[in-house]
Amino acid sequence: MVAKVRVIILPVSGGMKVQDIENTADGYHQLIGNWIEVFTLPEVLRERRLVGVCDEEGWLEHRPRIPNIYSSLLSQSIAGHIIITKDDGYGDFISVSDDDINLVQKYFGPFRIK
């Protein structure tokens, strides 16, 4: 497992950030603010092994929703900040590439990289 990974952050305030974080549960926890939960993204993103990471208890804590990111498991939009990272195919996270970032921007709309 690599020590740091580059991830895409979709904050509830809008926009999009790309940031290097510690590739540990604590690194993700610091950005999410609670227990983390991995969720699947739409197929076009899954084909590149991109996955979403969110606050497992976002709904229970009444965190703001990100309306254009939907969980088929919950049948509702995701609550709280979202991290998009990449799965290496063996259960570990790896850095997103520039192509991944461009695809996420195209898919989710006119995000601004802050």
C-alpha positions, -999 to +999 in steps of 0.1 A: +000+000+000+013+034-009+018+061+018-001+089+000-027+090-027-042+117-048-080+119-045-108+141-057-129+158-030-164+170-037-173+192-007-209+200+002-201+237-005-196+228-042-166+227-064-140+201-066-106+198-051-077+174-059-055+167-029-029+142-017-039+125+015-025+097+038-036+064+024-050+052+057-085+050+072-075+080+094-065+100+063-100+095+048-116+100+082-100+134+086-116+146+054-150+129+059-153+136+096-168+103+106-168+066+098-161+061+061-182+040+037-172+030+002-199+032-024-201+024-061-202+051-087-220+050-121-207+024-146-187+049-167-166+057-136-165+022-123-149+011-156-119+031-145-121+015-110-132+048-094-151+045-061-167+069-038-160+073-001-186+091+021-196+096+057-214+064+068-236+084+092-241+115+070-279+110+069-282+103+106-263+135+114-283+155+089-253+166+069-260+186+037-267+166+006-248+167-027-279+164-050-262+152-082-245+122-065-269+094-058-266+062-039-286+033-054-282+015-021-299+043-002-321+055-031-312+090-021-284+115-027-252+113-006-250+134+026-217+151+035-184+155+017-174+128-009-140+115-018-134+098-052-105+075-053-094+045-073-093+008-063-063-011-074-084-043-079-070-059-048-089-038-021-064-010-017-067+026-029-044+042-054-041+077-068-065+091-094-049+101-127-054+133-147-076+113-170-097+102-141-100+138-129-111+150-163-137+122-165-152+131-131-154+167-141-172+158-173-196+134-156-206+155-126-207+188-144-189+221-143-170+217-110-143+242-103-110+229-091-101+249-060 
